[in-house]
Structure formats: C-alpha cells, structure tokens
Amino acid sequence: MTTKAVAVIFGLYGIINISVFYVNYLLLIPKFLNRKRYKLFVLSIITTLIAYGLLKYGVGLIFKDIILDRMKGQSIGFWKYFLNTFFITLIFLFLSTVLKFTIDWFLNERVQRDLENQRLTAELSFLKSQINPHFLFNSLNSIYSLAYQKSDTTPEAILKLSEIMRYMLYECNDNKVDLSKELQYLQNYIDLQKIRFGNKAFINFEVLGEVTNQQIVPLLLISFIENAFKHGIANDAQHPIQMRINVEGGRLYFFIQNKKHSHNRDAA
C-alpha cells in the first residue's frame, strides 16, 4: 500500500468530517435548533449520523483492500465499523454545535451592547435638546432682570452663560468628555444660579478624589442639579443644597440633597 493511497483515504474521511461539521453549523442549527424546532433538529441529527456513517462505510468498501492491508488482514464487521464512524461523526456534530452557540452568544452580546449604546446616545441627545432651551431662556431672563436693575454682576453673569453655552454647544458633542471640564461646567452653572438669587443661594459643592485623566458622559449630572434649584429651596441657610462628587477606584459617586417647598415634601 502506497503512502499516496493512504493519504487519499484519510483525505476523503477528512472531507466527510468537515462536511458534517458545516452541515450542522450552517444548516441544521439555524434551520431547526435556533427556531426551537427541537424534534426536527434531533431527527435531522440522527439522519445525518446514519447517512454519514453509511457514506464512510461505503468509502471503506471501495478501498477495502488497502484498508485490510494496513490492518494486516484483520477484517472489521459492519456494525463495529459503523459504530466507530458514528462516534467520530458525533464528535464533529458536537464541536460544531458548541462553536455555533459560542459565536452566536458573542455576536448577540455585541449587538446588545450596540443597541444599549444607541439607546443611551438617543436619551442623551433628547436630554440635551431639553436642557438647552429651558436653561437658556431661564438664564436670559435672569440676566435681563440683572441688567434692568443695573446690577454690577451682569457682566459676570453674561460671562458665565457664555462659558456654559460654549461648552454645551461645542465641547460636549463626543460620547465622553474630560471630567474636569464637566465639573467646571457644573461650577459655572452653580455660580450663575448664585448670581440669579442675588448671592443669597446657599450651596455646598464638594469634589473629592482625583478628577484628572477621568472621563464622563457629558451633561449627565446637570439635570439633578437643575431639579434641586427648580423644586428645592436654595435661600435657606439652615438647609443648604448639598452636592458632593467623589471619584474613587475608577467610579464616580454623586450625592445631592435639598429641601423642598412646603407644597411638596419637606426634604429630598
């Protein structure tokens, strides 16, 4: 028996095994298992095992003389040969099923992450569209009132508003921004509110931890601070608005507390 003949036989068996793998991977699993047609999937697997077992047995009959020569004249009965090829085929079916489920799981996870990112992006875009007009109109009204009263704080208020709008329009269009810039934006907003209240707003704003080289989703915290001024009492020295940002271990912890108006609950 020549080496070439042996290579041909093993090559045929290899092609058969590979075809088993891809028939299950590309046809049986998508058509039956993924669609929860379990009975048809089991039936198709059994049919595949029998069909490929017979196919391998047929190859064995065609090259019987070469195989017997390699086995030193020892003959193999049909059932023994069939069961041997049956288990080899089963292994390839099992491997293709595991690989298919693994790849599908990773692809599904990636799709879910992409969908989640798209949802968050849409929510942030909606949030920006709500914040910008509301905040701008309120600030312009406050500055108009200061200008009407010929207040000395009018230039400072205009400067703060200019810095805030520049940040909102030009610097926070990316998915992430530097935390230091976001904190400066929050500080400008708080300073503008203090001017609006005639410096009678009592606010404790504290930042703890290392904020350099850290990033955050833009405009993520401003809605909480806006609500504190909108629904809370800012001119009560006994109950100042408390804000604390703590950066620790790669995480950002945000705490805010304010007293509500009497028609609401006493505290929030």
N, C-alpha and C positions, 0 to 999 in steps of 0.2 A: 504494500500500500504506500503510495507516494504522499509526501507532505502536502503537495498541491491538492490531492483528493480530500485529505483531512480538512484542509483549510476551506474547501468548498462546502463540505458538510457543516462545519461549525459556522461558516458564513450564513448558510441557509437558516440554521437554527437561530442565529443572532437576528436575522431579518424578521423571522417569525415572532421572536420575543419582543422586538422593538415595535412591530406592528400591533401586537397585543396591548402594549403599553399605550400607544397613541389612539387605538380604537376606543379604549376605555376613557382616556384623558379627553379626547376631542369629541367623542360621540355619545358614549353611554352615560357618562356623568352629567354633561349638560342637558341631554335629552330626557333622561329619566330621573336621576337622583336629585339634581338641582330643582326639578319641577315637582318633587315629592311624589313621584310615581314609583314607589318603592318595590311593589310587586313586579312591575315590568323590569326594573333595574336588576332585581335578583334573578329573574328569568333570563334576562339578556346575559348576565354574568355566567350562569350555568350553561347557556347555549355557547357562549364564547369558549368556555373551558373545554367543552366536548368537541367543538369544531376545531380548535387549535390542537387539542390532544390527538385527534384523528389526523390532522394535517402533518403533525410531527411524526406520527406513526407511519404515514404514507411516505414521508421522506426517508424514514428508516428502512422501509421495504425497498425503495428504489436503490438505496446504497447499502443493501443488506450485506453483500459480500465484503465490502470494505469495512463495515462495522464489525462483522463477525471476525474478520482478520485482525482488527485492532483489539478485539476482546479475546483473542487466542482461541477462537472456535466456540466459546460459550454462548449459547443461544438464550434469548430473553423472550418470555411469553408475552402475549398481547397485553394482559392486564398489568403485569409488572412494568412493562414499558409505558403503557398508557398512564398509570398512576404516577410514574416518575415525571413524565412530561406535564401531567396535570398539576402537580405541586409547583413545578417551575413556572408554569403559566400563572398560577395563583399568586405567586410572589410578585410577578410583574404587574398583575392587576392591583395588588395591594399597594405597591410602590407608586403606581400612577394615581391611585385614589388619594393617598396621603399627600403627594406633591400637589395635586389639583386643589385639595382643600386648603393646604398651606398657602399657596399662591393666591387663591381667591380670598382668603382671610386677610392677607396683607393688602391686596387691592381694595377690598371693602373698607379696611381701616383708613387707607389713604383717601378714598372717596368721602368717607365720613368726616375726616379732618378738613378736606377741601370745602365740603358743604358747611361745616361749622365756621370755617374762616370766612366764607362768603356771607353767612348769616350775621356774624359779628361785624363784618365790614358794612353790611347794609344797615344794621342797627346803629353803628357809629355815624354813618352818613346821615341817617334820619335824625340822630341826636344833634349833630352839627347844624342841620337845617332848622331845628327847633331852637337851639341856643342862640345862634347868631342874630336873628331878627328881634327876638324877645330881649336879649341883653342889650343890643344896640339901641333900641327905642327907649328902654329904661334909662340907659346911661345918658343919651342925648337929652332926655327930659330933665335929668338931674343937672347936667351941665348948663342947660338953658336956664334953670332956676338959679344956679350959682351966678351966671352971667347977668341975669336980671337984677340980682341983689348986689352986683358989682363986688362979688366975693374975691378975695386975694387968692383963693385956692382954685380959681377957674383955670389958669394955665396948667397947674399941676394935674388937674382932673383931665384936661384935654390930652396932656402928655401920656397919662396912664391909659386912657382909652385908645390912643394911637398905638401904644405898645401892645395892648391886648388885641386889637384888631389886626395888627401886622402878624402877630403870632397865629391867630385863628385863620387868617386868610392865606398866609404864605409858608408858615413853618410847621404846620401840623397836618400836612397832606399825606405823609407817609404812615405806614401801619404802626410804626414805633417812633418815638422821639426821645431825646435826652431827658431824663428825669429832672435834671437841674433846670432846664428850660420850662418844663411843665410847672415846677414849683414856683419859678419866677412869675409865670403867668397867673398862678393862683394868688401869689402875693400882690400882684398888681390889681387883681380883681378885688381883693380884700381892702387894699388901700383906697381904691375908688369908692367902695362902699362906705368906708370911714369918712371920706370927704362928703359923700352924699348925706350922711347922717350928721354932718356938721361936727365931725370928730367926737361925737357922743356915742359911738358904737363901741361896745366892749367885747373884744375878740382876743382870745388866746390861740395863737397859731404856732405850733411847735413842730420842728422837724428833727428827728433823731436818726442816727445811723449814717452810713456812708452813701451819699447820693451820686457821687461822681462815677462815671462809666456804667451807669444804670439806665435802662430804657423802660418806657411805659407807653401804653396805648394813649394817644392824645385825647384830651377833653374827657377823660374817664371819670374824674372826681368832681368836676365843676358843678354838675347837676345837684350833687349832695350839698355843696356849699351854697348854691343858689337857693335851694329849698330852705336852708337854715335861715337865710335873710328874708325869704318870701313868707314863710309860715311861722318863723320864730320871732322872739323879741331880742333885738340887738342892743337896745339902750338901757338895759338893766344891769347895773354894776354888780349886783348881788348874784346874778345868773348870767355871766358872760357866755358867748358862744365858744365852745371848746373844740378845737381841731388839733389833731395830732397825727403825724405821719411818721412811721417807724420803718426803716429799711433794715432787715436782719436776715442773714442767711439766704440772700437772693430773693427774698419775699418782701412785699410791701404791705404793711398793716395800716389801715386808715380808720381813725376814730373821730366821730363828730357828735356833739351834744348841744342842744339848745332848748330854751324854754319856749313853749308855745303860747299863743294868745289865749285869752280866757275863754273864748268860744270854742277852743279846742281843748285838748288835754293840757295839763299843767307843764308837762315836760316831755321831751322826745329824745 
